[in-house]
Amino acid sequence: MAGLMRAGLTGLLLAAAAPAAADPFVDAAGIVPGLAVEMRYAGSDNFVGRPIAGYEAPRCLLTPQAARALARVQADLAPEGLGLKVFDCYRPVRAVADFAAWARDPADTRMKPAYFPRTDKADLFRLGYIAERSSHSRGSTVDLTLVRRADGTELDMGTPFDLFDEASATDSNLVGPAARANRLRLRAVMIRAGFVPYPQEWWHFTLNDEPFPTRAFDRPVR
């Protein structure tokens, strides 16, 4: 019995001494100098019109690999006086479920004029604007735009972030030449840093060599 007690005590001591699992994410604002952060889902300025489940703080959490890649983008843009503003980064699984539940509620259309004026809410799943799973939950996907570093002004992209409309496709001919050029500038600099664009949304990019390609996380953003 004494031996069992000593073995049990040793096990407890070893467990207590074992290091906690490393946090898979970093705060991108601490890695990317001058990064502008406007986390839309932590507030009410988004297509749902309220804070989204799992967003408890307006922080851009990313895998270290994705954050370092964004730092390369920021450095690439600096000679032009440009920088990045992020709208969404890591997204908990519970937030994805919150979006899906909202999309299935046909009665909630109060944000339609601002975010999907020409799109039927019933088509959001079919058109790929809302999904049951999101690459954001893997921690290496980011939604972002270009800004002027001097004053934080966003460059004209032709549509606002999260507009559920065909005009939001990167190559859409529904926007003017200046906006199209800015979209292509963003796409080019992100691709150079190792990100893959999502053609349907000019703001959406995923790190090609993401460290968790099959794992979705559900820890809150806090």
ABEGO torsion letter per residue (X at the ends): XAAAAAAAAAAAAAAAABBBBBBABBBAAAABBGBBBBBAAABABBAAGBBBBGBABBBBBBBAAAAAAAAAAAAAAAAAGBBBBBABBBBBAAAAAAAAAAAABAABAAAAAAABAABBAAAAAAAGABBABBAAAAGABBBBBBBBAAAGBBBBAGBBBGBBBAAABAABAABBAAAAAAAAAAAAAAAAAGBBBBAABAABBBBABBABAABBBABBBX
